[in-house]
Amino acid sequence: MAREQAPVKPVAPEPRAARQPLRQEVVDGIKTYILSNKLRPGDPLPTEPALCEALGASRSSVREAIRILTALDIVEVRHGYGTYVGRLSLSALVESLTFRGLLSPDDDFQVMSDLIEVRELFERGMAERLVGALGGEEADRLQVFVDTMRAAGAGDAHDFMAADRSFHAQLVAPLGNDLIGQLSAAFWEVYVIVAPHLDVFTSEHGDTTVANHQRIVDAVRARDAGEFAAALRDHYEPVRQRIAEARARR
């Protein structure tokens, strides 16, 4: 349930010499209000006139600041209801990486390489924690995704990729770390948008991908962190190699 908004206190201005542009002052003032009142996603923000009075800013400046913070998912405008603290997701990161990946033939391969490296870093670096956190029920869920990938094969790339994505989301879910979960989801958002523009993934690689995912599940069941990490390494290495080969063909 959204909490009631706290009284709006005027934000003390910075010394003139140290001041930032007015737009950034208003953006920072709204963020300061959220932090000082310990607001959570879904909590209401003050009305526009109240923010104007507290920040000593015009309506146009406040509205511009709200637009900036909305783009960053820090605030959410619900038309007819008001302005609320946003989901604080990584949507801005997704947009930035996706645009970079689509902007030029060189950047798209670099984005893909960076994403693969960071995803592997997360999963392999936490092998022991993940194997310890993943129980029998989680292993059963992972197996369902592997079976879906196997059934989809080369004939249904959409279902194959959706199952692959769900597999890796389930892999880190038991950690209960929202940031890791959001980052994993953000990487996949960029991946599914940029990957189709590259001549990297072909049907012949489906069997290898399924086999490596099956190894990961088997390692979870065996509580074998070493095999778990090795399976992840063998899963990501061919992907990096195919990216490098496709980049060389450009």
N, C-alpha and C positions, 0 to 999 in steps of 0.2 A: 504494500500500500504506500502511495506517495505521501511523504511527510508534509506538514504545513510549512510554508516558507517562513523564514526568519525575517525580522524587521531589517530593512535595508539601511545600513549605515553608510554615510558618505565615505568615499575612498579618498584618503589623503593624497594630494598631488605631489609628484616628485619635484625636486628643485628644477627650475627652468633649464639650467645648463645640462641636466641629466635626462631631460624628458625625451621620450620617444615620440614618433609621429602620433597624432591624436588617435588615428584608427587603432594603432597598436596599444595605446593607453587604454582605450575602451575594451579591447579584446582582453587585455591583461586584468582589467578591473572586474570583468565578468568571471574570469577564471579564478581570481582571488576570492570572489564571493562564494563560488562553489566550494573551494577548498576550505575557507575559514568557517563555513557553515556545515562542513562535512556532509555535503549532499551526495546522494547516490543516484545511479541511473534511474530515471523516471520521476525524480523529485521535481517539483515546480520551481521555476525561477520567478523573480519579481516581474511585475508588469512593465511594459515599455516606459510609461511615464515615471515609474519608481526608479528604474535604472537610469533614466536621463537625469533625474534629480540627484541620485547618489553619486553618479560618475561626473556630474557637471558637464554633460555632453548633450548634443542636439539629437533629435530623433533620427536624423539621417545617419549620424555617426553610430548610434546604437544599432540601427537596423543593419548597417554594413558589417559591424562586428558580429552580429548574430548570424549573418550569412556566412562569414568566414568560419565561425565556430560550428555552424551546421555542416559545412563541407568537411570539417575534421571529425564530425560525429561526436563533438563535445556537447553540443546542445541539439535539441530536436524541437522543431516548430510544429505544433498540432493545430492546424487552422480551425478556428472557432473555439479552441480550448485554452491555448496559451503556449508558453515556451517552457521546456523541461530539460533536465540534464539528459544528454544523449546516452547511447549505448557504450560510448568510449571504445569503439572497435578500431580495427586497423584498416578501415576502408580507404583512408587517404593513402596509406602505404600501398595498397593494392592498385589504386588508380595511378599512382606515380610509377610503380614498377611496370605496370602494363603499358602505360604510354611510352615509357623508355624502351620497352621491348619491341613495340611496334613502330617506333620512330625511325629506326634505320636498320639496314641488314646486319650491321656489325653489333649493335647493341642488343638485338634480340637473342643472339647466341650467348652473349655475356650474361644477360639476365638469367637465361636458362641454366648456365653453368653455376652462377652464384646461388640460385635457388636449390639446385641439387646438392651443392656443397653444404649449405646451411641446414637443409632437411636431414642430411646424413649426420651432420654434427650433432643435432638434437638427439636423434634416435640412437646412434651408436654410442654417443657420449653418456647416455643414461641407460645403457644396456642392463646393468645390474639392478637398477631401480625399477626399470620396466618389467623385467622378468619377475622380480619380487612382487610387483603390484598386480600383474596380470594373473588372474586365477583361472579356474576351469571354465567358468561361464564366459569370461572374456575370450578365452581360447576358442570356445564354441562359436562365438560371434565372428571372430576373425576367420574361422574355417568357412562360415557361410559366405563371406566375401570372396574367399579364394575359390570356392565352388562356383560362385556366380561368374567370376573372371574366367574360369575354366570353361563354363558352359557358353559364355559369350564368344570366347575365342576371337578370331580375326573377323568374324562376320558382323559384330556389333561393337564398334569402337566406343560408342556412347556408354553402353552398359558396362563395358570392360573398365573404362576410365572412372565411372561412377563408383564401381565396386572397389577399385584401387584406392580412390580417394577416401572412401568410408573405412577401408582397412587401416590406413595410416592415421585417420582421426581416432579410431578405436584404440590404436596402439598406444597413444599418449593420454587418452582420456582418464585412465585410472590414477594418474598422477594428481589429478585435481588442481592442476596449475592452469588458471584461465589464460595467462599470457602465452604459455606454450601452445595451448589449444587454439588461441586466436592466430598466432603466428603460423601454425601448421595450416589452418584454414586459409590464411592470407596467401601463403605460398601456392596453394592449390588453385586459388582464384586466378592468380597470374598465370600459372602453368597451363590451365585449360584454355586460356585466351590466347597465349603466345604460341604454344606448341603446334597448333594446326598450321601456323604460318611457316613452319620449318619442316624441311624434308628429313626428319629425324626418326620418327617411329613408324615402323612398317609391321605388317602382319606376322612376319617371320620371327619377331621378337616376343610374341605373346606367350609361347610355351615356356621360354626361359624366365619370363617375368612371373608366370604362375608358379613355376618350380621354386623360385627363390622365395616367394611369399609362403609357399607351403613349408619350406625350411624354417621360416620365421615362426610359424605356428607350432611346428614340431619342437622347436627349441623352447618355446614358451611352456609347452606341456612337460618337457623334460627338465625344466628349470635350469637350463644350460645357458648362462649369460655369454660364455665364450662363443658358442655356436650361434647364438642370437646375433651377436655383433658381426660374426663372420658372414652370416647369411645376408645381413644388411649391406655389408661391404660388397659382396658379390652381386647384390641387387642393383646397387648404384653405379658400380664400375662400368658395366656395359652401356649404361645411359650416358655417362660422361664420354665414353669412347665414341658413341654414335653422334653426340653433339659435335665433338672435335672433327669427326669425318665429314659431317654435313657442312660444318663451317669451312673446311678445306675445299669443298666442292663449289662454294660460292664464288 
